[in-house]
Amino acid sequence: MPTLKRLTTAAHVSRLWIASLALLLLAGCAAQAPMEEGGRQAGQWERHQADVEAFDTWTLIGKAGLRTPQENQSANLDWSQHPHYFRMLISGPFGGGRSVLEGREGRFSLTTGEGRFEAETPEALMEEQLGWSLPVSAMPDWVRGLPGDHASFQLETDELGFPLHIEQDGWEIDYRDWNEIEGMWLPRRLVMNYDDVRITLVVNEWRS
C-alpha cells in the first residue's frame, strides 16, 4: 500500500504540473496582440507609420490591371520614386507596348513609340496620349498605405489598425494584402476605383 500511495501522489503532482503549464500557456496566448494569419499584429502600423512616411526613395515592381466599361487590360509596372523625381515604365497592352512617364521639378514627359510628349500634369499627359490616366500625383502615398497630404480624406482601418479603405480626390482605395519589407509593412495588393474606372495594383517586389 505505501507504494500505491507514492504512485498516487506522483500522479497527482504530475496532473498539477500539467494543469499549471496549461494555464501558463493560456496566459501567454492571452497576452499576445491579435495576429493575422499573414503575420501582421495589432499596433504595428501605428508604431511603424513614421518609418513608412520616411520611406520616400524606392522602386516598385509589379503589375497593374485597368478595367473600364470599354476595356479590361493589364501591364507590367517598373516604378522608381525619389523625393524630386520619378520614372514609371509601363509595358504591356495598356502601356501601348512600352511607355515611360517621368517627372522632375514640375516637368512631366511621356515617351511612347509615337514620340516624346510633355504636359503640365502627369494625369493630363496620360489622358492626352493614352486615353486613360493613373492618379500619379497621389499614388506615391497611396501605394505605401498613406493618404496624400494635399487634400482632405477619409480613412478606415481594419481590426489590426492597418489602413483598409481611403477616400481622396474622388478615388476609393482598398487595401487587400500586405508584405513586410525591411521591418515595415507595405501594401502588396490594392484596388483603386474612380467612377467606372478600376485599377488593381499587385506589388511583386519593393526595393529601397
Secondary structure, 3 states (H helix, E strand, C coil): CHHHHHHHHHHHHHHHHHHHHHHHHHHHHHHCCCECCCCCECCHHHHHHHHHHHCCCEEEEEEEEEECCCCEEEEEEEEEEECCEEEEEEEEHHHCEEEEEEEECCEEEEEECCEEEEECCHHHHHHHHHCCCCCCCCHHHHCCCCCCCCCCCEEEECCCCCEEEEEECCEEEEEEEEEEECCEEEEEEEEEEECCEEEEEEEEEEEC
